[in-house]
Amino acid sequence: MTTDYWDSAAATFDQEADHGLLDPEVRAAWRERLISWLPEPPSRVLDVGCGTGTLARLLAEEGHTVTGVDLSPRMVELARAKVAGLPVEVLTGDAADPPVGEARFDVLLCRHVV
């Protein structure tokens, strides 16, 4: 998939099942599952292929510090708006070589990236 494809998909991305977690029951299920897998907050999470930032927001709301990376500038723009005011940094970059330098993370989260 190219950057152009994901940029064009960004506007409606959250409307797809499990992307925006718009259904409260689905959101609660994701929250419970993630909490059961993650260390106690605060931990540092690298969300690779973060899309519009839905999981980054969910984890930040639970007390984690999140760095999101996505190849699509439009997805990054939407993610930054979604996580405004939370301990989340969203960067434009490739999942194969995230632009995080020497930063260390406790958790690597990768959903919908193959």
Buried (B, 14 or more C-beta within 10 A) or exposed (E): EEBEEBBEBBEEBBEEEBBBBEEEEEBEEBBEEBBEEBEEEEBBBBBBBBBBBBBBBBBBEBEBBBBBBBBBEBBBBBBBEBBEEBBBBBBBBEBEEBEBEEEEBEBEBEBEBE
